[in-house]
Amino acid sequence: MAGKLYRDRGIVLRTHKLGEADRIVTLLTRERGLLRVVAKGIRRTSSKFGARLEPFGVVDVQLHEGRSLDILTQAELVNAYGALIAADYDLYTAGALLLECSEKLNEAGQPNPEQFHLLLGALNALARRRYPPDLVVAAYLLRAFSLEGWEPSLHYCANCGETDLRFFSAEGGGGLCANCASTAACRALAPEAFELLQALLASDWERALQAPTGLAAPSLQLLTGYAQWQLEHHLKSVRIRERSYEIL
């Protein structure tokens, strides 16, 4: 029996070659979660899909159900964030981290519209340069992991409930007081850094932008370590992002 056609809106996370002319496109879709689909003939110069299916792009797609992978039959570009993000190396490395983390967080065929809209908002903020890239990615990581039930403790010690937080531990579940810090691998963190993380988690951008300069990059590095601990997976884009600090 022939597979049925369906439509969805998706964000292009990545693509890779398949055979001589095709590509496999990984999408985070609004209705079906993570999808890996085949775009036939996309690498031919005559393809009508090529420019529409680049990472960071938001597309309306029509797909045909296949035995193993569904087949892309139509693609209409909704937002070409790729052109805006890829034109700036700082934005590109931040965006790459967003896409890779999103792919690892979401499951194939499992609808998660909250994650879809969270990533969409983060890409929009990057492309429009609404906030500093490090803060956009840090806010995304905090909220994305919170949606999955992995929110780090930022107001109380993850071990004893004390409010005087002095350290952060990915293994320990987030903030720790001085007494509990010896029980897990951790990093000293200033009260201002905890206040920044609290503001980002709450999407309180007015408060976040008032944080002392110099806290954004260390806070993001802290959270990428937390993300990798929770995912039990190394994120390749983390190292690329760290190298961008040396270039910029």
C-alpha positions as CSV (number, residue, x, y, z in Angstrom):
1,M,0.0,0.0,0.0
2,A,1.3,3.4,-1.0
3,G,2.3,5.7,1.9
4,K,0.2,8.8,2.5
5,L,1.2,12.4,2.1
6,Y,1.4,14.8,5.0
7,R,2.5,18.4,5.7
8,D,4.4,19.9,8.5
9,R,6.6,22.9,9.4
10,G,10.2,22.2,10.3
11,I,13.6,23.7,11.1
12,V,16.5,22.3,9.2
13,L,19.1,21.0,11.7
14,R,21.5,19.4,9.2
15,T,22.0,17.6,5.9
16,H,24.3,15.0,4.6
17,K,24.9,13.3,1.3
18,L,23.1,10.2,0.1
19,G,24.2,8.6,-3.1
20,E,25.2,10.8,-6.1
21,A,22.4,13.3,-6.1
22,D,20.3,13.0,-2.9
23,R,20.6,14.2,0.7
24,I,19.2,13.2,4.0
25,V,17.7,16.2,5.7
26,T,17.2,16.3,9.5
27,L,14.3,18.4,10.6
28,L,12.8,19.4,13.9
29,T,9.1,19.6,13.0
30,R,6.2,21.1,14.9
31,E,3.9,18.1,14.7
32,R,6.2,15.1,14.5
33,G,9.3,16.0,16.3
34,L,12.6,14.9,14.9
35,L,12.5,13.6,11.3
36,R,15.1,12.4,8.9
37,V,13.9,12.5,5.3
38,V,15.2,12.0,1.8
39,A,15.4,14.9,-0.6
40,K,15.8,13.3,-4.0
41,G,18.0,15.1,-6.6
42,I,18.7,18.0,-4.3
43,R,22.4,18.1,-5.2
44,R,21.6,18.6,-8.9
45,T,21.9,22.1,-10.2
46,S,18.4,21.9,-11.5
47,S,16.9,21.0,-8.1
48,K,14.2,23.3,-6.9
49,F,14.8,22.4,-3.2
50,G,18.5,23.0,-2.8
51,A,18.6,26.6,-1.5
52,R,15.5,26.0,0.7
53,L,16.9,23.2,2.7
54,E,20.0,24.6,4.4
55,P,20.6,24.5,8.1
56,F,18.8,27.2,10.2
57,G,16.0,27.5,7.6
58,V,12.4,27.2,8.6
59,V,10.3,25.4,5.9
60,D,6.9,24.2,5.2
61,V,7.3,20.7,3.8
62,Q,5.1,18.0,2.2
63,L,6.3,14.5,2.7
64,H,5.4,11.0,1.4
65,E,5.6,8.2,3.9
66,G,8.3,5.6,3.0
67,R,9.4,2.3,4.4
68,S,12.4,3.5,6.3
69,L,12.7,7.2,5.5
70,D,10.0,9.6,4.3
71,I,10.4,11.3,1.0
72,L,10.3,15.1,0.6
73,T,8.0,16.2,-2.2
74,Q,7.6,19.9,-1.6
75,A,9.5,22.5,0.4
76,E,8.6,26.2,0.9
77,L,11.0,28.5,2.7
78,V,9.3,30.4,5.5
79,N,12.3,32.1,7.2
80,A,15.8,32.1,5.8
81,Y,17.7,32.5,9.0
82,G,20.6,30.6,7.5
83,A,21.7,33.6,5.3
84,L,21.7,35.9,8.3
85,I,23.4,33.6,10.7
86,A,26.0,32.1,8.4
87,A,27.2,35.6,7.4
88,D,28.7,36.2,10.9
89,Y,31.1,33.6,12.4
90,D,30.1,34.5,16.0
91,L,26.4,33.9,15.2
92,Y,27.2,30.8,13.1
93,T,29.0,29.0,15.9
94,A,26.3,29.9,18.4
95,G,23.6,28.7,16.0
96,A,25.5,25.4,15.3
97,L,25.4,24.7,19.1
98,L,21.6,25.4,19.1
99,L,21.0,23.0,16.3
100,E,23.2,20.2,17.6
101,C,21.8,20.3,21.1
102,S,18.2,20.3,19.7
103,E,18.9,17.2,17.6
104,K,20.2,15.4,20.7
105,L,17.4,16.5,22.9
106,N,14.5,15.5,20.6
107,E,13.4,12.0,19.7
108,A,12.4,10.8,16.3
109,G,8.7,10.8,15.7
110,Q,7.9,12.2,19.1
111,P,6.0,15.5,18.9
112,N,7.4,18.3,21.1
113,P,6.0,21.6,20.0
114,E,7.4,23.5,23.0
115,Q,11.0,22.5,21.9
116,F,10.2,23.5,18.3
117,H,9.0,26.9,19.3
118,L,11.9,27.4,21.7
119,L,14.4,26.7,19.0
120,L,12.5,28.9,16.6
121,G,12.6,31.8,19.0
122,A,16.3,31.3,19.7
123,L,17.2,31.3,16.0
124,N,15.1,34.4,15.5
125,A,16.9,36.2,18.3
126,L,20.3,35.3,16.8
127,A,19.4,36.3,13.3
128,R,17.9,39.6,14.4
129,R,20.8,40.2,16.8
130,R,18.3,41.0,19.6
131,Y,20.7,39.8,22.4
132,P,24.3,38.7,22.7
133,P,24.8,35.3,21.1
134,D,26.2,33.7,24.3
135,L,23.2,34.8,26.3
136,V,20.8,33.5,23.6
137,V,22.4,30.1,23.7
138,A,22.6,30.0,27.5
139,A,18.9,30.9,27.8
140,Y,18.0,28.2,25.2
141,L,20.0,25.5,27.0
142,L,18.4,26.3,30.4
143,R,14.9,26.4,29.1
144,A,15.3,23.4,26.8
145,F,16.6,21.2,29.6
146,S,14.0,22.5,31.9
147,L,11.3,21.4,29.5
148,E,12.8,17.9,29.6
149,G,12.8,17.8,33.4
150,W,16.6,18.5,33.7
151,E,16.5,22.0,35.1
152,P,19.6,22.8,37.1
153,S,19.1,24.0,40.7
154,L,19.8,27.8,40.6
155,H,18.1,29.1,43.7
156,Y,18.8,26.4,46.3
157,C,21.7,24.0,46.9
158,A,20.9,20.9,44.9
159,N,22.0,18.7,47.8
160,C,20.8,20.4,51.0
161,G,18.5,23.3,50.0
162,E,20.8,26.1,51.3
163,T,20.3,29.4,49.6
164,D,23.9,30.7,49.7
165,L,25.1,29.2,46.5
166,R,28.9,29.3,45.8
167,F,29.6,26.5,43.3
168,F,28.0,24.9,40.3
169,S,28.3,21.2,39.5
170,A,26.9,19.4,36.4
171,E,27.2,16.1,38.2
172,G,25.6,17.5,41.4
173,G,22.6,18.9,39.7
174,G,23.4,22.6,39.6
175,G,24.2,25.1,42.4
176,L,25.9,23.9,45.6
177,C,26.6,25.6,48.9
178,A,30.2,25.6,50.3
179,N,29.5,22.7,52.6
180,C,28.2,20.4,49.8
181,A,30.7,21.4,47.2
182,S,33.3,18.8,48.4
183,T,30.9,16.0,47.4
184,A,31.1,16.6,43.7
185,A,33.3,18.0,40.9
186,C,32.3,21.6,40.8
187,R,33.3,25.1,39.8
188,A,33.3,28.3,42.0
189,L,30.6,30.7,40.8
190,A,30.0,34.3,41.8
191,P,26.5,35.3,43.1
192,E,26.2,37.6,40.0
193,A,26.6,34.6,37.8
194,F,23.8,32.7,39.5
195,E,21.6,35.8,39.2
196,L,22.3,35.9,35.4
197,L,21.4,32.2,35.0
198,Q,18.2,32.8,37.0
199,A,17.3,35.7,34.8
200,L,17.9,33.7,31.6
201,L,15.8,30.8,32.8
202,A,13.0,33.2,33.6
203,S,13.4,35.0,30.2
204,D,13.9,38.2,32.2
205,W,16.1,39.9,29.5
206,E,16.0,43.3,31.2
207,R,17.7,41.8,34.2
208,A,20.0,39.6,32.2
209,L,21.4,42.5,30.2
210,Q,22.3,44.3,33.4
211,A,24.7,41.6,34.5
212,P,28.3,42.5,34.7
213,T,30.3,42.2,31.4
214,G,32.4,39.1,31.2
215,L,29.9,36.7,32.7
216,A,28.2,35.6,29.4
217,A,30.9,33.4,28.0
218,P,31.8,31.6,31.3
219,S,28.1,31.0,31.9
220,L,27.6,29.4,28.5
221,Q,30.7,27.2,29.0
222,L,29.2,26.1,32.3
223,L,25.9,25.2,30.7
224,T,27.4,23.4,27.8
225,G,29.2,21.2,30.3
226,Y,25.9,20.6,32.1
227,A,24.2,19.8,28.7
228,Q,26.9,17.2,27.8
229,W,26.6,15.6,31.2
230,Q,22.9,15.3,31.0
231,L,22.9,14.1,27.3
232,E,25.9,11.7,28.0
233,H,27.1,12.9,24.7
234,H,29.9,15.2,23.5
235,L,28.7,18.1,21.5
236,K,31.1,18.8,18.6
237,S,29.9,22.4,18.2
238,V,31.0,23.2,21.8
239,R,34.7,23.1,20.8
240,I,33.9,25.2,17.6
241,R,32.2,27.8,19.8
242,E,35.1,27.9,22.2
243,R,37.5,28.4,19.3
244,S,35.5,31.4,18.1
245,Y,36.4,33.2,21.3
246,E,40.1,33.0,20.2
247,I,39.3,34.5,16.8
248,L,36.8,37.2,17.7
